[in-house]
């Protein structure tokens, strides 16, 4: 993509902004982490939010608009604010349940989209002081070029996923969801469910994990991490799960399968495709008569 609009900074500049703002917003959260905090809930007890989520998103929004005035901000907590050709997808704390509980697997995620294309992003893990970032020209880990190593075969691989959770039981039934999990547990050497899509994808990009999958993500969770993974040489396959048309942008799709360089995971693909098919069928079924 070539940007001719002077109101649109270059992807490299947008990456620098995302890095700076993510680090500045995330660093103070280490003081709140593992301290007493009040936890509220949005949809149900599986969807927590803290005052730190809301405050951090407000800080990020203010900084992005100050640095790139031609921006719209789409945040998990505050919805869409502002107008402009640069659209930022912001998750102030991806992995709020972990953050609130004291489990060190959460991050700040900021991704920039221009004309429907992800052009820059940063994901910052404040506890580990680890900054992942990418633009059109590559991906970086703490400023050093990031290249995804070759993925291992399925029997030796580590899979990271959040599936299944309570909403998956509601969407496709407990028996089907647990059967899918059982197949994955049997096929992969190791399976982990740590609870942050953005950080999971970045771990695949770094080669710390071989594959990842999710079936309930939002654009603010994955926008930055998709670009980081793909620029590092990994692969990302979006799944619409019957909620969007097949032509929907990857970062808007609620499901995904991701792998390191050259990763081929037939069991994961089969389970993911079955989940996608069940969700599509449920979405297409006529509503019950009143």
N, C-alpha and C positions, 0 to 999 in steps of 0.2 A: 504494500500500500504506500502511495506517495501522498503526503499531506501538503496541500497548497494553501490551505486556510491559515493565515498568520495567527489566528486565535488558538490554533491547535499546536501545542508544543510537540517536539519530536518524541518518538517512543523512548529514546534514551533519556530525555529529560523527564518524561513521565515516570520512568523507572526510578530515577534519582529522587523524585518527589515521593513516590510510594515508599521507598526505602527510608527516607528521612522521617516521614510522618509515622510509619509503622514503628520504627525504633523509638521515636520520641513519645508515642502514645503507649507503647508496651512496657517500657522500662519502669514507669511508676507503678505498674500493676504488680511488680514483684514485692512491693511493700504490703499490698493488700492480700496477696496470696498467703494462704495458711494463717490468716488472721480471722477474728470474728467478723462475720458479715451476715446481713439479712438476705435471704433468698426468697424471691417471689416466683410465681409460676404463670405461664402464659396460657397454653392450651390445656395442659394437664401436668401431673407431677413428674412427667418425663421431659418437660420443656421449661427448665428454670431460667431465671434472669436475675441479675444483681444490679445494684446501683452502679457498680463499676462498669458493667456493659453499657449502660445508658450514658454515663459520664464520658467514658472513653470514646464512644461514637460521636458525641457532641464535640469533643476535642479534635477528633480526626476530621469531621465535617468542616469545622472552622479553619483548620490548617489547609485542607485541600482547596477550599474556596478562596483562601487568601493567596495561595501559591499558583493556582490555576483558576482564575475567575470564570473562564468559559467552561464550567463544569456543572454536572448534575451528580448528586450523591444518592446512591441507593443503599441504605443501611438496614441491617436486620431489625434494629429497634425503632428507628425513626422514619422509615419509609423513604420516599424520594423527595429531595430538596434541591432547588436550583435548576437552572436551565443552561444548556450548552452542548457542544458537540463531543465533549469528553465526559463519558459516564463512568463514574467510579462505583464499584461494588465493594462494600465494606462490611466485614464482620469484626466488630471490636474485640470480641473474645470468642473464637471458635473452639468449642470445648468447654462451655460454661459449667456443665456438670462437674467436670474434672477440676476446674478452677475453684468452684465453690467447695468441693470436697477435700481439696489439698493434693490432688493427683497431678503430677507435673507433665501433662500432655495437653497443652492448649496454646493458642497463638493469636496474633493479630493478622488479619488478611485484608489486603487492599489491591484490587485489580482495576485496570483502566481499559475501557472499551471505546473505540472510535469507529463510527459507521458500521457497527455490528461486529467488529473484529477485536479480539483481545490483543492489545499492543504492549502492555506493560503490567507488572505486578510485583508485589513483595509479600512475603509471609515471614513474620518474625516470632520466634520462640524466645520470650524474655527470660525464662528460667535457665535455659541452656545458652542464652545469648547467641542464638543461631539465626542468621538472616539469609533467607532464600530470596532470589529475585530473578526477573527475566524481562527482556524486551524482544524485539524482532530479531536481534542479532545473536542472542545466546541466553544462557542461564548462568547464575553465579551463586556461590555459597560463601558467605562472609567475604565477598569481594573477589574470590578466586573462581575461575571458570568451572562450571559444574557439568560433568558428562556422566550420564547414567551407565554403569557397567552392564555387561551382559547378564541377563536374568538366568537363574537356574531353572532346571526342569521342575515340573510340578511336584514330584515326589520329594524333592530336596528344598522346595521353596517355602518362603514365609509369606502368608497372606494376611493382610490387615483389612478389617471390615467392621462395620457397625451392625451387620445383619445377623439375626433378626432382633428387632425391638418390638415393643407393644403395638406400635402402629402397623408393623408388618403382620402381626397376628390378626389385627382388625381388617387389614386389606386383603389378605389371601388365606386366612385360616391358620390356626396354630399348628395343625398336623403337617400341612404342606411346607410352612416356613421352617419348622424344626427338621423336617426331612432334608430340605436343602442345606441347612447348616450341617447336618450329619454327613452329607456327601462331601462338603468342603473339609470338614475335620478329618475325614478318612483319606482324602486325596492329597492334602498338603502336609508337609513335614511339621509345620507350625502355623497356628491361626491365632491372631490377636484381635481384640475388640477395644481399642483404646479411646475412641470417642471424639476425634477431630478429623474431618474430611480433608481440610486444607493441609494439616500437618502430615496426615497419612500419605497424601499424594506427593508431598515434598520428600518424605522418607523413601518413596519409590524412586524419585528423581535422583536421590543421593546414593541409591543402591543399598540402603539399610534395610529395605523391605523389597520383596520381589514383585508383589502384586497387591492391588487394593480394589475394593468394590463397595459401592454404596447405593442405597435404594430409597433415600429420603433426603436428598440434599437440595439446597437453594443456591441461587447464583452467587450470593455473597460468600458462601462456603468455598466454592471451587474456582471462581473466575481466575484469580491470580495463580492458583496452583496448577490449573490446566496448562497455562503457558509455561510455567517453570518446568513441568514434567516434559512437555513436548519439545521445548528448546534444549532440554538436557538429553533428548534422544529416546525418551519413553513413549508409550502409546496411551491414548485415552479414547475409549469408545462410549459415547453417550447413549442412554436409554430413556425413551420418552415415558415408559410405563403407562401408556394410554392417556396421559395428561396433556400432551402437546402434539402437534403434527410432526411427522418425521423430518420435516425441513427445519425444525426449530434449532437455533444455535446451541452448541454443545453446553455452554455455561448456563443455559436456562433449563436444561433437562434434569429431571429429578433423580436419575440413576446413572451409574457409570461402571465400567470395568477398566482398570488401568494396569499397566505392566511395564517392567523395565525393558531395556533394549533387547529386542528379539524374543521377548517372553511369549510363550504359547501355553495356555492353560485350558485344556479341553473341558475339564470338570467345571471350572469356574465359568467358562463360556456357556456350558449347557445349563448350569443352575441359573445363571443370570438371564439367559434367554427364556427359561421356563417362568421365572418371576415376571419378566416383561410380558410374556404371553398371558399369564393369569391376570395381570393388572389391566392389560388391553381388553381382555374379554369382559372383565368386570365393568370397565368404563363404557363398553359398547352395549352392555345388557340394558334392556328397557327398565325404566323405573317401576317398582311394584305399584300395582293399582291401589288407590286410597281405600 
